[in-house]
Amino acid sequence: MILAPILCAAAWVIDGDSIRCSNVGEIRLLGIDTPDYRDSAPCRGHFGDHVCDDQSAKAAKRSLIAIVSPNRSAVRLEPSLS
């Protein structure tokens, strides 16, 4: 099965491993697992083995913003079956 690339319109960085696209909604990036903010749902609910560290979460978000922001009008995402 071949999946077509997704053109993410008006990309908005949610955190270090997720973005929101105005045309398709929230997308979690495969293979990237960054720390979560202490007040996030995974950290408040103790779901799984999440790393909860505000400074690291903020740094991860800034890194993803640096990648997405220059192309904020549209970001091309390559889907994966993994």
PyMOL Python script that loads the backbone (N, CA, C, O; Angstrom):
from pymol import cmd

cmd.read_pdbstr("""\
ATOM      1  N   MET A   1       0.840  -1.173   0.000  1.00  0.00           N
ATOM      2  CA  MET A   1       0.000   0.000   0.000  1.00  0.00           C
ATOM      3  C   MET A   1       0.889   1.241   0.000  1.00  0.00           C
ATOM      4  O   MET A   1       1.795   1.359   0.825  1.00  0.00           O
ATOM      5  N   ILE A   2       0.635   2.149  -0.907  1.00  0.00           N
ATOM      6  CA  ILE A   2       1.381   3.399  -0.979  1.00  0.00           C
ATOM      7  C   ILE A   2       0.478   4.523  -0.468  1.00  0.00           C
ATOM      8  O   ILE A   2      -0.651   4.691  -0.931  1.00  0.00           O
ATOM      9  N   LEU A   3       0.992   5.278   0.483  1.00  0.00           N
ATOM     10  CA  LEU A   3       0.240   6.388   1.038  1.00  0.00           C
ATOM     11  C   LEU A   3       0.719   7.695   0.424  1.00  0.00           C
ATOM     12  O   LEU A   3       1.922   7.906   0.268  1.00  0.00           O
ATOM     13  N   ALA A   4      -0.199   8.555   0.081  1.00  0.00           N
ATOM     14  CA  ALA A   4       0.148   9.844  -0.518  1.00  0.00           C
ATOM     15  C   ALA A   4       0.595  10.827   0.554  1.00  0.00           C
ATOM     16  O   ALA A   4       0.107  10.775   1.683  1.00  0.00           O
ATOM     17  N   PRO A   5       1.517  11.721   0.214  1.00  0.00           N
ATOM     18  CA  PRO A   5       1.929  12.752   1.163  1.00  0.00           C
ATOM     19  C   PRO A   5       0.739  13.614   1.568  1.00  0.00           C
ATOM     20  O   PRO A   5      -0.228  13.756   0.819  1.00  0.00           O
ATOM     21  N   ILE A   6       0.826  14.175   2.743  1.00  0.00           N
ATOM     22  CA  ILE A   6      -0.218  15.061   3.260  1.00  0.00           C
ATOM     23  C   ILE A   6       0.323  16.481   3.212  1.00  0.00           C
ATOM     24  O   ILE A   6       1.421  16.747   3.701  1.00  0.00           O
ATOM     25  N   LEU A   7      -0.436  17.385   2.632  1.00  0.00           N
ATOM     26  CA  LEU A   7      -0.075  18.788   2.655  1.00  0.00           C
ATOM     27  C   LEU A   7      -0.785  19.418   3.845  1.00  0.00           C
ATOM     28  O   LEU A   7      -2.000  19.618   3.826  1.00  0.00           O
ATOM     29  N   CYS A   8      -0.027  19.720   4.855  1.00  0.00           N
ATOM     30  CA  CYS A   8      -0.567  20.278   6.099  1.00  0.00           C
ATOM     31  C   CYS A   8      -0.669  21.788   5.948  1.00  0.00           C
ATOM     32  O   CYS A   8       0.344  22.486   5.909  1.00  0.00           O
ATOM     33  N   ALA A   9      -1.893  22.285   5.864  1.00  0.00           N
ATOM     34  CA  ALA A   9      -2.112  23.720   5.704  1.00  0.00           C
ATOM     35  C   ALA A   9      -2.101  24.413   7.061  1.00  0.00           C
ATOM     36  O   ALA A   9      -2.624  23.880   8.040  1.00  0.00           O
ATOM     37  N   ALA A  10      -1.514  25.586   7.117  1.00  0.00           N
ATOM     38  CA  ALA A  10      -1.452  26.407   8.331  1.00  0.00           C
ATOM     39  C   ALA A  10      -1.001  25.585   9.530  1.00  0.00           C
ATOM     40  O   ALA A  10      -1.699  25.513  10.542  1.00  0.00           O
ATOM     41  N   ALA A  11       0.164  24.968   9.412  1.00  0.00           N
ATOM     42  CA  ALA A  11       0.700  24.118  10.481  1.00  0.00           C
ATOM     43  C   ALA A  11       0.923  24.916  11.759  1.00  0.00           C
ATOM     44  O   ALA A  11       1.433  26.036  11.735  1.00  0.00           O
ATOM     45  N   TRP A  12       0.529  24.311  12.875  1.00  0.00           N
ATOM     46  CA  TRP A  12       0.683  24.918  14.187  1.00  0.00           C
ATOM     47  C   TRP A  12       1.295  23.869  15.116  1.00  0.00           C
ATOM     48  O   TRP A  12       0.746  22.776  15.262  1.00  0.00           O
ATOM     49  N   VAL A  13       2.418  24.190  15.739  1.00  0.00           N
ATOM     50  CA  VAL A  13       3.096  23.244  16.615  1.00  0.00           C
ATOM     51  C   VAL A  13       2.363  23.178  17.958  1.00  0.00           C
ATOM     52  O   VAL A  13       2.177  24.197  18.623  1.00  0.00           O
ATOM     53  N   ILE A  14       1.953  21.980  18.342  1.00  0.00           N
ATOM     54  CA  ILE A  14       1.274  21.761  19.620  1.00  0.00           C
ATOM     55  C   ILE A  14       2.308  21.529  20.711  1.00  0.00           C
ATOM     56  O   ILE A  14       2.271  22.158  21.769  1.00  0.00           O
ATOM     57  N   ASP A  15       3.231  20.614  20.434  1.00  0.00           N
ATOM     58  CA  ASP A  15       4.324  20.317  21.356  1.00  0.00           C
ATOM     59  C   ASP A  15       5.472  19.760  20.521  1.00  0.00           C
ATOM     60  O   ASP A  15       5.461  19.903  19.298  1.00  0.00           O
ATOM     61  N   GLY A  16       6.451  19.136  21.144  1.00  0.00           N
ATOM     62  CA  GLY A  16       7.623  18.693  20.421  1.00  0.00           C
ATOM     63  C   GLY A  16       7.425  17.540  19.463  1.00  0.00           C
ATOM     64  O   GLY A  16       8.315  17.241  18.667  1.00  0.00           O
ATOM     65  N   ASP A  17       6.264  16.878  19.523  1.00  0.00           N
ATOM     66  CA  ASP A  17       6.042  15.740  18.631  1.00  0.00           C
ATOM     67  C   ASP A  17       4.657  15.716  17.992  1.00  0.00           C
ATOM     68  O   ASP A  17       4.210  14.676  17.508  1.00  0.00           O
ATOM     69  N   SER A  18       3.976  16.866  17.992  1.00  0.00           N
ATOM     70  CA  SER A  18       2.640  16.937  17.387  1.00  0.00           C
ATOM     71  C   SER A  18       2.424  18.301  16.739  1.00  0.00           C
ATOM     72  O   SER A  18       2.864  19.331  17.249  1.00  0.00           O
ATOM     73  N   ILE A  19       1.731  18.275  15.597  1.00  0.00           N
ATOM     74  CA  ILE A  19       1.334  19.528  14.960  1.00  0.00           C
ATOM     75  C   ILE A  19      -0.155  19.460  14.622  1.00  0.00           C
ATOM     76  O   ILE A  19      -0.738  18.379  14.538  1.00  0.00           O
ATOM     77  N   ARG A  20      -0.748  20.616  14.433  1.00  0.00           N
ATOM     78  CA  ARG A  20      -2.154  20.696  14.031  1.00  0.00           C
ATOM     79  C   ARG A  20      -2.184  21.365  12.667  1.00  0.00           C
ATOM     80  O   ARG A  20      -1.534  22.385  12.439  1.00  0.00           O
ATOM     81  N   CYS A  21      -2.951  20.769  11.769  1.00  0.00           N
ATOM     82  CA  CYS A  21      -3.121  21.289  10.416  1.00  0.00           C
ATOM     83  C   CYS A  21      -4.566  21.753  10.275  1.00  0.00           C
ATOM     84  O   CYS A  21      -5.492  21.060  10.696  1.00  0.00           O
ATOM     85  N   SER A  22      -4.749  22.914   9.688  1.00  0.00           N
ATOM     86  CA  SER A  22      -6.115  23.425   9.560  1.00  0.00           C
ATOM     87  C   SER A  22      -6.987  22.528   8.691  1.00  0.00           C
ATOM     88  O   SER A  22      -8.208  22.520   8.846  1.00  0.00           O
ATOM     89  N   ASN A  23      -6.383  21.779   7.786  1.00  0.00           N
ATOM     90  CA  ASN A  23      -7.170  20.953   6.868  1.00  0.00           C
ATOM     91  C   ASN A  23      -7.322  19.490   7.287  1.00  0.00           C
ATOM     92  O   ASN A  23      -8.208  18.807   6.774  1.00  0.00           O
ATOM     93  N   VAL A  24      -6.480  18.982   8.210  1.00  0.00           N
ATOM     94  CA  VAL A  24      -6.585  17.572   8.586  1.00  0.00           C
ATOM     95  C   VAL A  24      -6.622  17.326  10.091  1.00  0.00           C
ATOM     96  O   VAL A  24      -6.854  16.197  10.522  1.00  0.00           O
ATOM     97  N   GLY A  25      -6.401  18.346  10.885  1.00  0.00           N
ATOM     98  CA  GLY A  25      -6.443  18.185  12.338  1.00  0.00           C
ATOM     99  C   GLY A  25      -5.083  17.892  12.934  1.00  0.00           C
ATOM    100  O   GLY A  25      -4.054  18.258  12.366  1.00  0.00           O
ATOM    101  N   GLU A  26      -5.081  17.227  14.086  1.00  0.00           N
ATOM    102  CA  GLU A  26      -3.846  16.968  14.825  1.00  0.00           C
ATOM    103  C   GLU A  26      -3.117  15.750  14.266  1.00  0.00           C
ATOM    104  O   GLU A  26      -3.726  14.725  13.961  1.00  0.00           O
ATOM    105  N   ILE A  27      -1.800  15.888  14.141  1.00  0.00           N
ATOM    106  CA  ILE A  27      -0.959  14.802  13.641  1.00  0.00           C
ATOM    107  C   ILE A  27       0.200  14.609  14.608  1.00  0.00           C
ATOM    108  O   ILE A  27       0.898  15.554  14.975  1.00  0.00           O
ATOM    109  N   ARG A  28       0.382  13.367  15.006  1.00  0.00           N
ATOM    110  CA  ARG A  28       1.507  13.015  15.886  1.00  0.00           C
ATOM    111  C   ARG A  28       2.614  12.474  14.992  1.00  0.00           C
ATOM    112  O   ARG A  28       2.366  11.641  14.120  1.00  0.00           O
ATOM    113  N   LEU A  29       3.829  12.948  15.211  1.00  0.00           N
ATOM    114  CA  LEU A  29       4.959  12.556  14.378  1.00  0.00           C
ATOM    115  C   LEU A  29       5.520  11.213  14.827  1.00  0.00           C
ATOM    116  O   LEU A  29       5.888  11.038  15.988  1.00  0.00           O
ATOM    117  N   LEU A  30       5.580  10.281  13.905  1.00  0.00           N
ATOM    118  CA  LEU A  30       6.032   8.926  14.178  1.00  0.00           C
ATOM    119  C   LEU A  30       7.527   8.900  14.481  1.00  0.00           C
ATOM    120  O   LEU A  30       8.315   9.559  13.802  1.00  0.00           O
ATOM    121  N   GLY A  31       7.909   8.145  15.492  1.00  0.00           N
ATOM    122  CA  GLY A  31       9.314   7.978  15.810  1.00  0.00           C
ATOM    123  C   GLY A  31       9.908   9.098  16.641  1.00  0.00           C
ATOM    124  O   GLY A  31      11.106   9.094  16.925  1.00  0.00           O
ATOM    125  N   ILE A  32       9.087  10.053  17.031  1.00  0.00           N
ATOM    126  CA  ILE A  32       9.553  11.157  17.870  1.00  0.00           C
ATOM    127  C   ILE A  32       8.738  11.127  19.153  1.00  0.00           C
ATOM    128  O   ILE A  32       7.509  11.181  19.121  1.00  0.00           O
ATOM    129  N   ASP A  33       9.428  11.042  20.276  1.00  0.00           N
ATOM    130  CA  ASP A  33       8.749  11.052  21.565  1.00  0.00           C
ATOM    131  C   ASP A  33       9.483  12.041  22.465  1.00  0.00           C
ATOM    132  O   ASP A  33      10.542  11.731  23.010  1.00  0.00           O
ATOM    133  N   THR A  34       8.920  13.208  22.612  1.00  0.00           N
ATOM    134  CA  THR A  34       9.563  14.247  23.406  1.00  0.00           C
ATOM    135  C   THR A  34       8.910  14.329  24.788  1.00  0.00           C
ATOM    136  O   THR A  34       7.797  13.839  24.980  1.00  0.00           O
ATOM    137  N   PRO A  35       9.599  14.943  25.743  1.00  0.00           N
ATOM    138  CA  PRO A  35       9.007  15.105  27.080  1.00  0.00           C
ATOM    139  C   PRO A  35       7.708  15.902  27.005  1.00  0.00           C
ATOM    140  O   PRO A  35       7.515  16.719  26.105  1.00  0.00           O
ATOM    141  N   ASP A  36       6.830  15.650  27.959  1.00  0.00           N
ATOM    142  CA  ASP A  36       5.554  16.350  28.043  1.00  0.00           C
ATOM    143  C   ASP A  36       5.605  17.401  29.149  1.00  0.00           C
ATOM    144  O   ASP A  36       6.394  17.301  30.088  1.00  0.00           O
ATOM    145  N   TYR A  37       4.736  18.419  29.014  1.00  0.00           N
ATOM    146  CA  TYR A  37       4.596  19.421  30.074  1.00  0.00           C
ATOM    147  C   TYR A  37       3.948  18.761  31.289  1.00  0.00           C
ATOM    148  O   TYR A  37       3.105  17.877  31.140  1.00  0.00           O
ATOM    149  N   ARG A  38       4.329  19.178  32.463  1.00  0.00           N
ATOM    150  CA  ARG A  38       3.816  18.583  33.701  1.00  0.00           C
ATOM    151  C   ARG A  38       2.294  18.659  33.813  1.00  0.00           C
ATOM    152  O   ARG A  38       1.677  17.802  34.445  1.00  0.00           O
ATOM    153  N   ASP A  39       1.680  19.689  33.200  1.00  0.00           N
ATOM    154  CA  ASP A  39       0.221  19.815  33.307  1.00  0.00           C
ATOM    155  C   ASP A  39      -0.518  19.156  32.141  1.00  0.00           C
ATOM    156  O   ASP A  39      -1.733  19.309  32.019  1.00  0.00           O
ATOM    157  N   SER A  40       0.199  18.426  31.283  1.00  0.00           N
ATOM    158  CA  SER A  40      -0.452  17.735  30.160  1.00  0.00           C
ATOM    159  C   SER A  40      -1.231  16.523  30.667  1.00  0.00           C
ATOM    160  O   SER A  40      -0.972  16.020  31.761  1.00  0.00           O
ATOM    161  N   ALA A  41      -2.173  16.068  29.874  1.00  0.00           N
ATOM    162  CA  ALA A  41      -2.991  14.913  30.268  1.00  0.00           C
ATOM    163  C   ALA A  41      -2.160  13.666  30.576  1.00  0.00           C
ATOM    164  O   ALA A  41      -2.427  13.003  31.579  1.00  0.00           O
ATOM    165  N   PRO A  42      -1.156  13.317  29.749  1.00  0.00           N
ATOM    166  CA  PRO A  42      -0.376  12.115  30.080  1.00  0.00           C
ATOM    167  C   PRO A  42       0.339  12.221  31.425  1.00  0.00           C
ATOM    168  O   PRO A  42       0.456  11.231  32.147  1.00  0.00           O
ATOM    169  N   CYS A  43       0.811  13.400  31.758  1.00  0.00           N
ATOM    170  CA  CYS A  43       1.534  13.574  33.024  1.00  0.00           C
ATOM    171  C   CYS A  43       0.576  13.641  34.216  1.00  0.00           C
ATOM    172  O   CYS A  43       0.867  13.088  35.277  1.00  0.00           O
ATOM    173  N   ARG A  44      -0.536  14.299  34.048  1.00  0.00           N
ATOM    174  CA  ARG A  44      -1.516  14.386  35.140  1.00  0.00           C
ATOM    175  C   ARG A  44      -2.131  13.027  35.431  1.00  0.00           C
ATOM    176  O   ARG A  44      -2.396  12.694  36.586  1.00  0.00           O
ATOM    177  N   GLY A  45      -2.360  12.235  34.374  1.00  0.00           N
ATOM    178  CA  GLY A  45      -3.026  10.947  34.535  1.00  0.00           C
ATOM    179  C   GLY A  45      -2.079   9.781  34.707  1.00  0.00           C
ATOM    180  O   GLY A  45      -2.514   8.647  34.905  1.00  0.00           O
ATOM    181  N   HIS A  46      -0.773  10.056  34.632  1.00  0.00           N
ATOM    182  CA  HIS A  46       0.246   9.015  34.786  1.00  0.00           C
ATOM    183  C   HIS A  46       0.019   7.861  33.800  1.00  0.00           C
ATOM    184  O   HIS A  46       0.057   6.691  34.179  1.00  0.00           O
ATOM    185  N   PHE A  47      -0.219   8.215  32.522  1.00  0.00           N
ATOM    186  CA  PHE A  47      -0.407   7.208  31.489  1.00  0.00           C
ATOM    187  C   PHE A  47       0.961   6.767  30.976  1.00  0.00           C
ATOM    188  O   PHE A  47       1.715   7.603  30.480  1.00  0.00           O
ATOM    189  N   GLY A  48       1.297   5.525  31.075  1.00  0.00           N
ATOM    190  CA  GLY A  48       2.543   5.004  30.529  1.00  0.00           C
ATOM    191  C   GLY A  48       3.775   5.520  31.239  1.00  0.00           C
ATOM    192  O   GLY A  48       3.751   5.828  32.430  1.00  0.00           O
ATOM    193  N   ASP A  49       4.838   5.606  30.488  1.00  0.00           N
ATOM    194  CA  ASP A  49       6.122   6.003  31.065  1.00  0.00           C
ATOM    195  C   ASP A  49       6.586   7.356  30.520  1.00  0.00           C
ATOM    196  O   ASP A  49       7.736   7.494  30.101  1.00  0.00           O
ATOM    197  N   HIS A  50       5.716   8.334  30.524  1.00  0.00           N
ATOM    198  CA  HIS A  50       6.024   9.660  29.989  1.00  0.00           C
ATOM    199  C   HIS A  50       7.059  10.380  30.838  1.00  0.00           C
ATOM    200  O   HIS A  50       7.061  10.294  32.066  1.00  0.00           O
ATOM    201  N   VAL A  51       7.937  11.091  30.144  1.00  0.00           N
ATOM    202  CA  VAL A  51       8.868  11.991  30.828  1.00  0.00           C
ATOM    203  C   VAL A  51       8.153  13.328  30.951  1.00  0.00           C
ATOM    204  O   VAL A  51       7.714  13.898  29.951  1.00  0.00           O
ATOM    205  N   CYS A  52       8.038  13.820  32.158  1.00  0.00           N
ATOM    206  CA  CYS A  52       7.314  15.067  32.420  1.00  0.00           C
ATOM    207  C   CYS A  52       8.303  16.112  32.913  1.00  0.00           C
ATOM    208  O   CYS A  52       8.704  16.100  34.076  1.00  0.00           O
ATOM    209  N   ASP A  53       8.692  17.015  32.023  1.00  0.00           N
ATOM    210  CA  ASP A  53       9.693  18.018  32.346  1.00  0.00           C
ATOM    211  C   ASP A  53       9.425  19.266  31.501  1.00  0.00           C
ATOM    212  O   ASP A  53       9.608  19.250  30.284  1.00  0.00           O
ATOM    213  N   ASP A  54       8.999  20.322  32.142  1.00  0.00           N
ATOM    214  CA  ASP A  54       8.611  21.536  31.418  1.00  0.00           C
ATOM    215  C   ASP A  54       9.745  22.134  30.588  1.00  0.00           C
ATOM    216  O   ASP A  54       9.515  22.544  29.450  1.00  0.00           O
ATOM    217  N   GLN A  55      10.948  22.193  31.123  1.00  0.00           N
ATOM    218  CA  GLN A  55      12.068  22.796  30.380  1.00  0.00           C
ATOM    219  C   GLN A  55      12.401  21.988  29.135  1.00  0.00           C
ATOM    220  O   GLN A  55      12.622  22.558  28.066  1.00  0.00           O
ATOM    221  N   SER A  56      12.439  20.683  29.261  1.00  0.00           N
ATOM    222  CA  SER A  56      12.730  19.830  28.102  1.00  0.00           C
ATOM    223  C   SER A  56      11.597  19.868  27.083  1.00  0.00           C
ATOM    224  O   SER A  56      11.846  19.863  25.877  1.00  0.00           O
ATOM    225  N   ALA A  57      10.355  19.906  27.559  1.00  0.00           N
ATOM    226  CA  ALA A  57       9.199  19.984  26.660  1.00  0.00           C
ATOM    227  C   ALA A  57       9.230  21.290  25.874  1.00  0.00           C
ATOM    228  O   ALA A  57       8.943  21.307  24.677  1.00  0.00           O
ATOM    229  N   LYS A  58       9.577  22.378  26.545  1.00  0.00           N
ATOM    230  CA  LYS A  58       9.652  23.684  25.883  1.00  0.00           C
ATOM    231  C   LYS A  58      10.769  23.697  24.838  1.00  0.00           C
ATOM    232  O   LYS A  58      10.589  24.246  23.751  1.00  0.00           O
ATOM    233  N   ALA A  59      11.907  23.107  25.151  1.00  0.00           N
ATOM    234  CA  ALA A  59      13.020  23.044  24.200  1.00  0.00           C
ATOM    235  C   ALA A  59      12.641  22.223  22.970  1.00  0.00           C
ATOM    236  O   ALA A  59      12.969  22.600  21.845  1.00  0.00           O
ATOM    237  N   ALA A  60      11.950  21.102  23.182  1.00  0.00           N
ATOM    238  CA  ALA A  60      11.517  20.256  22.067  1.00  0.00           C
ATOM    239  C   ALA A  60      10.523  20.998  21.182  1.00  0.00           C
ATOM    240  O   ALA A  60      10.586  20.901  19.957  1.00  0.00           O
ATOM    241  N   LYS A  61       9.609  21.734  21.796  1.00  0.00           N
ATOM    242  CA  LYS A  61       8.621  22.503  21.030  1.00  0.00           C
ATOM    243  C   LYS A  61       9.309  23.591  20.209  1.00  0.00           C
ATOM    244  O   LYS A  61       8.968  23.804  19.046  1.00  0.00           O
ATOM    245  N   ARG A  62      10.272  24.275  20.814  1.00  0.00           N
ATOM    246  CA  ARG A  62      11.016  25.311  20.080  1.00  0.00           C
ATOM    247  C   ARG A  62      11.750  24.717  18.878  1.00  0.00           C
ATOM    248  O   ARG A  62      11.808  25.335  17.815  1.00  0.00           O
ATOM    249  N   SER A  63      12.304  23.526  19.048  1.00  0.00           N
ATOM    250  CA  SER A  63      13.014  22.869  17.943  1.00  0.00           C
ATOM    251  C   SER A  63      12.075  22.557  16.785  1.00  0.00           C
ATOM    252  O   SER A  63      12.428  22.767  15.624  1.00  0.00           O
ATOM    253  N   LEU A  64      10.881  22.057  17.095  1.00  0.00           N
ATOM    254  CA  LEU A  64       9.923  21.750  16.036  1.00  0.00           C
ATOM    255  C   LEU A  64       9.401  23.036  15.389  1.00  0.00           C
ATOM    256  O   LEU A  64       9.176  23.072  14.179  1.00  0.00           O
ATOM    257  N   ILE A  65       9.210  24.077  16.177  1.00  0.00           N
ATOM    258  CA  ILE A  65       8.784  25.373  15.621  1.00  0.00           C
ATOM    259  C   ILE A  65       9.816  25.876  14.616  1.00  0.00           C
ATOM    260  O   ILE A  65       9.454  26.409  13.567  1.00  0.00           O
ATOM    261  N   ALA A  66      11.098  25.710  14.933  1.00  0.00           N
ATOM    262  CA  ALA A  66      12.157  26.163  14.025  1.00  0.00           C
ATOM    263  C   ALA A  66      12.092  25.441  12.681  1.00  0.00           C
ATOM    264  O   ALA A  66      12.457  26.011  11.653  1.00  0.00           O
ATOM    265  N   ILE A  67      11.632  24.198  12.684  1.00  0.00           N
ATOM    266  CA  ILE A  67      11.509  23.429  11.442  1.00  0.00           C
ATOM    267  C   ILE A  67      10.242  23.818  10.683  1.00  0.00           C
ATOM    268  O   ILE A  67      10.267  23.966   9.461  1.00  0.00           O
ATOM    269  N   VAL A  68       9.146  23.981  11.401  1.00  0.00           N
ATOM    270  CA  VAL A  68       7.838  24.212  10.780  1.00  0.00           C
ATOM    271  C   VAL A  68       7.602  25.673  10.417  1.00  0.00           C
ATOM    272  O   VAL A  68       7.022  25.956   9.369  1.00  0.00           O
ATOM    273  N   SER A  69       8.031  26.594  11.247  1.00  0.00           N
ATOM    274  CA  SER A  69       7.701  28.010  11.062  1.00  0.00           C
ATOM    275  C   SER A  69       8.087  28.617   9.724  1.00  0.00           C
ATOM    276  O   SER A  69       7.290  29.366   9.159  1.00  0.00           O
ATOM    277  N   PRO A  70       9.277  28.331   9.184  1.00  0.00           N
ATOM    278  CA  PRO A  70       9.594  28.934   7.880  1.00  0.00           C
ATOM    279  C   PRO A  70       8.612  28.530   6.784  1.00  0.00           C
ATOM    280  O   PRO A  70       8.477  29.236   5.785  1.00  0.00           O
ATOM    281  N   ASN A  71       7.928  27.404   6.962  1.00  0.00           N
ATOM    282  CA  ASN A  71       6.990  26.899   5.954  1.00  0.00           C
ATOM    283  C   ASN A  71       5.563  26.853   6.491  1.00  0.00           C
ATOM    284  O   ASN A  71       4.761  26.038   6.036  1.00  0.00           O
ATOM    285  N   ARG A  72       5.239  27.699   7.433  1.00  0.00           N
ATOM    286  CA  ARG A  72       3.965  27.590   8.149  1.00  0.00           C
ATOM    287  C   ARG A  72       2.750  27.550   7.230  1.00  0.00           C
ATOM    288  O   ARG A  72       1.726  26.966   7.584  1.00  0.00           O
ATOM    289  N   SER A  73       2.853  28.153   6.074  1.00  0.00           N
ATOM    290  CA  SER A  73       1.685  28.155   5.194  1.00  0.00           C
ATOM    291  C   SER A  73       1.351  26.743   4.712  1.00  0.00           C
ATOM    292  O   SER A  73       0.187  26.422   4.475  1.00  0.00           O
ATOM    293  N   ALA A  74       2.376  25.905   4.570  1.00  0.00           N
ATOM    294  CA  ALA A  74       2.136  24.506   4.165  1.00  0.00           C
ATOM    295  C   ALA A  74       3.357  23.663   4.484  1.00  0.00           C
ATOM    296  O   ALA A  74       4.486  24.040   4.172  1.00  0.00           O
ATOM    297  N   VAL A  75       3.121  22.524   5.105  1.00  0.00           N
ATOM    298  CA  VAL A  75       4.184  21.576   5.423  1.00  0.00           C
ATOM    299  C   VAL A  75       3.799  20.240   4.818  1.00  0.00           C
ATOM    300  O   VAL A  75       2.673  19.772   4.986  1.00  0.00           O
ATOM    301  N   ARG A  76       4.739  19.629   4.114  1.00  0.00           N
ATOM    302  CA  ARG A  76       4.485  18.333   3.494  1.00  0.00           C
ATOM    303  C   ARG A  76       4.880  17.221   4.475  1.00  0.00           C
ATOM    304  O   ARG A  76       6.005  17.198   4.972  1.00  0.00           O
ATOM    305  N   LEU A  77       3.967  16.318   4.743  1.00  0.00           N
ATOM    306  CA  LEU A  77       4.205  15.194   5.648  1.00  0.00           C
ATOM    307  C   LEU A  77       4.132  13.899   4.867  1.00  0.00           C
ATOM    308  O   LEU A  77       3.242  13.714   4.037  1.00  0.00           O
ATOM    309  N   GLU A  78       5.064  13.009   5.131  1.00  0.00           N
ATOM    310  CA  GLU A  78       5.099  11.707   4.486  1.00  0.00           C
ATOM    311  C   GLU A  78       4.496  10.673   5.431  1.00  0.00           C
ATOM    312  O   GLU A  78       5.103  10.381   6.462  1.00  0.00           O
ATOM    313  N   PRO A  79       3.341  10.112   5.128  1.00  0.00           N
ATOM    314  CA  PRO A  79       2.719   9.103   5.993  1.00  0.00           C
ATOM    315  C   PRO A  79       3.532   7.809   6.045  1.00  0.00           C
ATOM    316  O   PRO A  79       4.304   7.509   5.135  1.00  0.00           O
ATOM    317  N   SER A  80       3.349   7.064   7.105  1.00  0.00           N
ATOM    318  CA  SER A  80       4.019   5.791   7.278  1.00  0.00           C
ATOM    319  C   SER A  80       3.034   4.781   7.827  1.00  0.00           C
ATOM    320  O   SER A  80       2.129   5.140   8.579  1.00  0.00           O
ATOM    321  N   LEU A  81       3.199   3.527   7.462  1.00  0.00           N
ATOM    322  CA  LEU A  81       2.337   2.472   7.977  1.00  0.00           C
ATOM    323  C   LEU A  81       2.827   1.927   9.322  1.00  0.00           C
ATOM    324  O   LEU A  81       2.126   1.148   9.966  1.00  0.00           O
ATOM    325  N   SER A  82       4.005   2.326   9.739  1.00  0.00           N
ATOM    326  CA  SER A  82       4.586   1.810  10.988  1.00  0.00           C
ATOM    327  C   SER A  82       3.868   2.322  12.204  1.00  0.00           C
ATOM    328  O   SER A  82       4.236   1.980  13.328  1.00  0.00           O
TER     329      SER A  82
END
""", "prot")
cmd.dss("prot")
cmd.show_as("cartoon", "prot")
cmd.util.cbc("prot")
cmd.orient("prot")
